[in-house]
């Protein structure tokens, strides 16, 4: 029996592994036995003060989160905290070391992230290509895991800060599927472009919605086919209609 494709799943800012897994319930169920999704928690617990003046939990895709609950399944988490100018990623090093431990324990074919998790997924893919750019990531002088076969970044952007800049350099080459919402007001097109421009081996797909992972039937089929064969010829889930010229034009 073939070994399932194993995918590391990274949640968005204010979500956690449990919330992200539930939100992708229909997508998870459509994967069948051939694809295993492994959801992990970001290490940074967010407090009420972290949401002053920021987007609502609902807008971030984390309406289930509760900053005052003791239930770990509703605790909002992150991979880093940004300053207001979005030039610094506080706690990013902690997240990288956590993911290093996860990668050391198991093997993953690829990584799938949403929003801040998408930024983290692309950074992790680039770091596995250039592990020596951040020595604390190394184990006995080597990367903890081989480079990923693919990366999926939904509503992604480039992580801020010098560690990110040094890791990406001018580009990274892991095959990356970028999925953007045409009406996304949380991660706008300009922010997404920063990551797209770094992606040397990219595929871009857009959906008509906002800040979420699209999960209609055609998208579930597309994601399943892509995760099973990221280099295959897979039709777009939302092919754009090309208007034909009228007779006599």
URQUI-V284216 format. One record per residue. N is the residue number from 1. RES is the residue in one letter. SS is DSSP state (helix for helix, strand for strand, loop for the rest). PSI is psi in radians with two decimals (* if undefined). Layout:
n->N res->RES ss->SS psi->PSI
n->N res->RES ss->SS psi->PSI
//
This chain:
n->1 res->X ss->loop psi->2.37
n->2 res->X ss->loop psi->2.53
n->3 res->X ss->loop psi->2.34
n->4 res->X ss->loop psi->2.63
n->5 res->X ss->strand psi->2.15
n->6 res->X ss->strand psi->2.22
n->7 res->X ss->strand psi->2.20
n->8 res->X ss->strand psi->2.16
n->9 res->X ss->strand psi->2.14
n->10 res->X ss->strand psi->2.08
n->11 res->X ss->loop psi->2.91
n->12 res->X ss->loop psi->2.98
n->13 res->X ss->loop psi->2.30
n->14 res->X ss->loop psi->-0.19
n->15 res->X ss->loop psi->-3.01
n->16 res->X ss->loop psi->-3.11
n->17 res->X ss->helix psi->-0.73
n->18 res->X ss->helix psi->-0.82
n->19 res->X ss->helix psi->-0.78
n->20 res->X ss->helix psi->-0.74
n->21 res->X ss->helix psi->-0.76
n->22 res->X ss->helix psi->-0.71
n->23 res->X ss->helix psi->-0.50
n->24 res->X ss->loop psi->0.42
n->25 res->X ss->helix psi->-0.84
n->26 res->X ss->helix psi->-0.68
n->27 res->X ss->helix psi->-0.77
n->28 res->X ss->helix psi->-0.82
n->29 res->X ss->helix psi->-0.49
n->30 res->X ss->helix psi->-0.19
n->31 res->X ss->loop psi->-0.45
n->32 res->X ss->helix psi->-2.88
n->33 res->X ss->helix psi->-0.14
n->34 res->X ss->helix psi->-0.23
n->35 res->X ss->strand psi->2.19
n->36 res->X ss->strand psi->2.15
n->37 res->X ss->strand psi->2.19
n->38 res->X ss->strand psi->1.93
n->39 res->X ss->strand psi->2.31
n->40 res->X ss->strand psi->2.68
n->41 res->X ss->loop psi->2.40
n->42 res->X ss->loop psi->2.62
n->43 res->X ss->loop psi->-0.24
n->44 res->X ss->strand psi->2.05
n->45 res->X ss->strand psi->2.26
n->46 res->X ss->loop psi->2.45
n->47 res->X ss->loop psi->2.90
n->48 res->X ss->helix psi->-0.67
n->49 res->X ss->helix psi->-0.44
n->50 res->X ss->helix psi->-0.17
n->51 res->X ss->helix psi->0.08
n->52 res->X ss->loop psi->2.08
n->53 res->X ss->loop psi->0.15
n->54 res->X ss->loop psi->3.11
n->55 res->X ss->loop psi->2.70
n->56 res->X ss->loop psi->2.78
n->57 res->X ss->loop psi->-0.67
n->58 res->X ss->loop psi->-0.75
n->59 res->X ss->loop psi->-0.53
n->60 res->X ss->loop psi->-0.05
n->61 res->X ss->loop psi->0.51
n->62 res->X ss->loop psi->0.77
n->63 res->X ss->loop psi->-0.34
n->64 res->X ss->loop psi->-0.29
n->65 res->X ss->loop psi->2.61
n->66 res->X ss->loop psi->1.99
n->67 res->X ss->loop psi->-0.22
n->68 res->X ss->loop psi->-0.01
n->69 res->X ss->loop psi->2.62
n->70 res->X ss->loop psi->0.00
n->71 res->X ss->loop psi->2.01
n->72 res->X ss->helix psi->-0.39
n->73 res->X ss->helix psi->-0.23
n->74 res->X ss->helix psi->0.07
n->75 res->X ss->loop psi->2.10
n->76 res->X ss->loop psi->2.39
n->77 res->X ss->strand psi->2.97
n->78 res->X ss->strand psi->2.94
n->79 res->X ss->loop psi->-0.34
n->80 res->X ss->loop psi->2.93
n->81 res->X ss->strand psi->2.37
n->82 res->X ss->strand psi->2.69
n->83 res->X ss->loop psi->2.91
n->84 res->X ss->loop psi->-0.54
n->85 res->X ss->loop psi->-0.10
n->86 res->X ss->loop psi->0.76
n->87 res->X ss->loop psi->-0.20
n->88 res->X ss->loop psi->2.50
n->89 res->X ss->strand psi->1.57
n->90 res->X ss->strand psi->2.18
n->91 res->X ss->loop psi->-0.01
n->92 res->X ss->helix psi->-0.68
n->93 res->X ss->helix psi->-0.71
n->94 res->X ss->helix psi->-0.72
n->95 res->X ss->helix psi->-0.71
n->96 res->X ss->helix psi->-0.70
n->97 res->X ss->helix psi->-0.64
n->98 res->X ss->helix psi->-0.81
n->99 res->X ss->helix psi->-0.55
n->100 res->X ss->helix psi->-0.79
n->101 res->X ss->helix psi->-0.70
n->102 res->X ss->helix psi->-0.76
n->103 res->X ss->helix psi->-0.52
n->104 res->X ss->helix psi->-0.54
n->105 res->X ss->helix psi->-0.38
n->106 res->X ss->loop psi->3.01
n->107 res->X ss->loop psi->2.37
n->108 res->X ss->loop psi->2.44
n->109 res->X ss->loop psi->-0.62
n->110 res->X ss->strand psi->-3.07
n->111 res->X ss->strand psi->2.52
n->112 res->X ss->strand psi->2.10
n->113 res->X ss->strand psi->2.71
n->114 res->X ss->strand psi->2.27
n->115 res->X ss->loop psi->-2.09
n->116 res->X ss->helix psi->-0.57
n->117 res->X ss->helix psi->-0.54
n->118 res->X ss->helix psi->-0.71
n->119 res->X ss->helix psi->-0.72
n->120 res->X ss->helix psi->-0.68
n->121 res->X ss->helix psi->-0.81
n->122 res->X ss->helix psi->-0.70
n->123 res->X ss->helix psi->-0.71
n->124 res->X ss->helix psi->-0.69
n->125 res->X ss->helix psi->-0.77
n->126 res->X ss->helix psi->-0.65
n->127 res->X ss->helix psi->-0.60
n->128 res->X ss->helix psi->-0.39
n->129 res->X ss->helix psi->-0.61
n->130 res->X ss->loop psi->1.07
n->131 res->X ss->helix psi->-0.48
n->132 res->X ss->helix psi->-0.10
n->133 res->X ss->helix psi->-0.30
n->134 res->X ss->loop psi->1.53
n->135 res->X ss->helix psi->-0.62
n->136 res->X ss->helix psi->-0.29
n->137 res->X ss->helix psi->-0.31
n->138 res->X ss->loop psi->2.69
n->139 res->X ss->strand psi->2.02
n->140 res->X ss->loop psi->0.69
n->141 res->X ss->loop psi->0.07
n->142 res->X ss->strand psi->2.82
n->143 res->X ss->loop psi->2.58
n->144 res->X ss->loop psi->-0.12
n->145 res->X ss->loop psi->2.58
n->146 res->X ss->loop psi->2.81
n->147 res->X ss->loop psi->2.59
n->148 res->X ss->loop psi->2.65
n->149 res->X ss->loop psi->-0.40
n->150 res->X ss->strand psi->2.84
n->151 res->X ss->strand psi->2.37
n->152 res->X ss->strand psi->2.14
n->153 res->X ss->strand psi->1.85
n->154 res->X ss->strand psi->2.14
n->155 res->X ss->loop psi->0.79
n->156 res->X ss->loop psi->2.92
n->157 res->X ss->loop psi->2.97
n->158 res->X ss->loop psi->2.25
n->159 res->X ss->loop psi->2.47
n->160 res->X ss->loop psi->2.95
n->161 res->X ss->loop psi->2.91
n->162 res->X ss->helix psi->-0.60
n->163 res->X ss->helix psi->-0.76
n->164 res->X ss->helix psi->-0.80
n->165 res->X ss->helix psi->-0.72
n->166 res->X ss->helix psi->-0.64
n->167 res->X ss->helix psi->-0.82
n->168 res->X ss->helix psi->-0.62
n->169 res->X ss->loop psi->-2.30
n->170 res->X ss->loop psi->-0.33
n->171 res->X ss->loop psi->2.92
n->172 res->X ss->strand psi->2.75
n->173 res->X ss->loop psi->-0.05
n->174 res->X ss->loop psi->2.26
n->175 res->X ss->loop psi->2.14
n->176 res->X ss->strand psi->2.23
n->177 res->X ss->strand psi->2.06
n->178 res->X ss->strand psi->2.18
n->179 res->X ss->strand psi->2.11
n->180 res->X ss->strand psi->2.53
n->181 res->X ss->strand psi->2.27
n->182 res->X ss->loop psi->-0.37
n->183 res->X ss->loop psi->0.40
n->184 res->X ss->loop psi->2.06
n->185 res->X ss->loop psi->-0.10
n->186 res->X ss->loop psi->-0.91
n->187 res->X ss->loop psi->1.68
n->188 res->X ss->loop psi->2.90
n->189 res->X ss->helix psi->-0.67
n->190 res->X ss->helix psi->-0.70
n->191 res->X ss->helix psi->-0.73
n->192 res->X ss->helix psi->-0.60
n->193 res->X ss->helix psi->-0.55
n->194 res->X ss->helix psi->-0.65
n->195 res->X ss->helix psi->-0.70
n->196 res->X ss->helix psi->-0.73
n->197 res->X ss->loop psi->-0.44
n->198 res->X ss->loop psi->-0.28
n->199 res->X ss->strand psi->1.89
n->200 res->X ss->loop psi->-0.55
n->201 res->X ss->loop psi->1.36
n->202 res->X ss->strand psi->2.72
n->203 res->X ss->strand psi->2.27
n->204 res->X ss->strand psi->2.22
n->205 res->X ss->strand psi->2.49
n->206 res->X ss->strand psi->2.58
n->207 res->X ss->strand psi->2.87
n->208 res->X ss->loop psi->0.00
n->209 res->X ss->loop psi->-2.80
n->210 res->X ss->loop psi->-2.20
n->211 res->X ss->loop psi->1.40
n->212 res->X ss->loop psi->2.91
n->213 res->X ss->loop psi->2.04
n->214 res->X ss->loop psi->2.41
n->215 res->X ss->loop psi->0.33
n->216 res->X ss->loop psi->2.87
n->217 res->X ss->helix psi->-0.75
n->218 res->X ss->helix psi->-0.56
n->219 res->X ss->helix psi->-0.66
n->220 res->X ss->helix psi->-0.75
n->221 res->X ss->helix psi->-0.73
n->222 res->X ss->helix psi->-0.85
n->223 res->X ss->helix psi->-0.75
n->224 res->X ss->helix psi->-0.79
n->225 res->X ss->helix psi->-0.69
n->226 res->X ss->helix psi->-0.81
n->227 res->X ss->helix psi->-0.57
n->228 res->X ss->helix psi->-0.56
n->229 res->X ss->loop psi->1.34
n->230 res->X ss->loop psi->-0.34
n->231 res->X ss->loop psi->0.08
n->232 res->X ss->loop psi->2.95
n->233 res->X ss->loop psi->1.73
n->234 res->X ss->loop psi->2.12
n->235 res->X ss->loop psi->2.58
n->236 res->X ss->loop psi->2.48
n->237 res->X ss->loop psi->-0.35
n->238 res->X ss->loop psi->1.23
n->239 res->X ss->loop psi->2.37
n->240 res->X ss->loop psi->2.38
n->241 res->X ss->loop psi->2.24
n->242 res->X ss->loop psi->2.05
n->243 res->X ss->loop psi->2.26
n->244 res->X ss->loop psi->2.49
n->245 res->X ss->loop psi->2.48
n->246 res->X ss->loop psi->2.63
n->247 res->X ss->loop psi->2.36
n->248 res->X ss->loop psi->-0.16
n->249 res->X ss->loop psi->*
//
